[in-house]
Amino acid sequence: MIRLGLIPLVLLIGTAWWAWASYRRAVQAEQALAEVNAEHRALMREVRTLERAVAAAEQGLRTLSSHPSVPRDVAVTADLTLADIRRMVDSNKEFDD
């Protein structure tokens, strides 16, 4: 008689523990995902800020390079685009590795 009552009780306790552990893992995963999303949004804001700064610097360099008193080598250097700068940075990363 005790065996028949003990087995369902153990199964019930085991199932409840498994459900609670699964719930806790889901809550932790949700919190981790929220943190990652917040960090991603912050990084994207920083990237947009940097892109605006680079665009402003490019515009300033273009304005500078079009001035008649600027030497030709400076004017050519000032005509670099953001894509050129990224290619140079990426090629330097290859050498750093």
Salt bridges, closest charged atoms under 4 A:
GLU51 OE2 - ARG86 NH2 3.35
ASP84 OD1 - ARG87 NH2 2.25
